[in-house]
Amino acid sequence: MGPVSGIVVYVILWWLVFFTLLPVGVRTSREAGGDAEPGHADSAPVNPYIWRKVLAASLIAAALWGIYFWIQGSGLISLRPNFHG
């Protein structure tokens, strides 16, 4: 795997993990026991903890990328066609 394909795989993994983590732990103002501020949607989160989710997505994506790199490098699974003949 070249450096560009490694970066592409990491970026795709990062976005997948980040979007998966977005709804985790968010509470609306109604769930938190208050009312929404004027001009805000009722479903807007009180505190979305974006930077924690960015950090968590980075660490999880790095771990998944490492597993992918190990599997791909070990030859356990090959994505290249294997022609005999």
C-alpha positions as CSV (number, residue, x, y, z in Angstrom):
1,M,0.0,0.0,0.0
2,G,1.4,3.3,-1.0
3,P,1.3,6.5,1.1
4,V,-1.6,8.1,-0.9
5,S,-3.8,5.0,-0.6
6,G,-3.0,4.7,3.1
7,I,-4.1,8.3,3.6
8,V,-7.3,7.8,1.6
9,V,-8.2,4.7,3.7
10,Y,-7.5,6.6,6.9
11,V,-9.7,9.6,5.8
12,I,-12.5,7.3,4.8
13,L,-12.3,5.4,8.1
14,W,-12.1,8.7,10.1
15,W,-15.3,10.1,8.5
16,L,-17.2,6.8,9.0
17,V,-16.2,6.7,12.6
18,F,-16.9,10.4,13.2
19,F,-20.4,10.3,11.7
20,T,-21.1,7.2,13.8
21,L,-20.0,9.0,17.0
22,L,-22.0,12.2,16.3
23,P,-25.3,11.1,18.0
24,V,-23.5,9.5,21.0
25,G,-24.1,11.3,24.3
26,V,-26.0,14.3,22.9
27,R,-28.9,15.7,24.9
28,T,-31.4,18.3,23.7
29,S,-32.4,21.2,25.9
30,R,-35.7,19.5,26.8
31,E,-33.8,16.3,27.9
32,A,-31.5,18.5,29.9
33,G,-34.4,20.0,31.7
34,G,-34.7,23.4,30.0
35,D,-36.2,25.1,27.1
36,A,-34.5,25.8,23.7
37,E,-33.0,29.2,23.3
38,P,-34.9,31.6,21.0
39,G,-33.8,30.9,17.4
40,H,-32.5,27.4,18.1
41,A,-34.2,24.2,17.0
42,D,-35.8,22.1,19.7
43,S,-33.6,19.2,18.6
44,A,-30.3,21.2,18.9
45,P,-27.9,19.5,21.3
46,V,-27.0,21.4,24.5
47,N,-23.4,20.4,24.3
48,P,-22.4,18.2,21.3
49,Y,-18.8,17.6,22.6
50,I,-17.4,17.9,19.0
51,W,-13.7,18.0,20.0
52,R,-14.0,14.9,22.1
53,K,-15.6,13.1,19.2
54,V,-12.9,14.4,16.8
55,L,-10.3,13.0,19.1
56,A,-12.1,9.7,19.6
57,A,-12.7,9.3,15.9
58,S,-9.0,10.0,15.2
59,L,-7.9,7.3,17.7
60,I,-10.5,4.7,16.6
61,A,-9.7,5.3,12.9
62,A,-6.0,5.0,13.6
63,A,-6.6,1.6,15.3
64,L,-8.8,0.4,12.5
65,W,-6.2,1.6,9.9
66,G,-3.5,-0.3,11.8
67,I,-5.5,-3.4,11.7
68,Y,-6.2,-2.9,8.0
69,F,-2.5,-2.2,7.3
70,W,-1.5,-5.4,9.2
71,I,-4.1,-7.6,7.4
72,Q,-3.2,-6.1,4.0
73,G,0.5,-6.4,4.6
74,S,0.4,-9.9,5.9
75,G,-1.3,-11.3,2.9
76,L,-4.1,-12.8,4.9
77,I,-6.5,-11.1,2.5
78,S,-5.4,-10.0,-0.9
79,L,-7.4,-7.6,-3.0
80,R,-5.3,-8.2,-6.0
81,P,-6.5,-10.7,-8.7
82,N,-4.6,-14.0,-8.5
83,F,-4.3,-15.5,-12.0
84,H,-2.7,-18.9,-12.5
85,G,-1.8,-19.9,-15.9
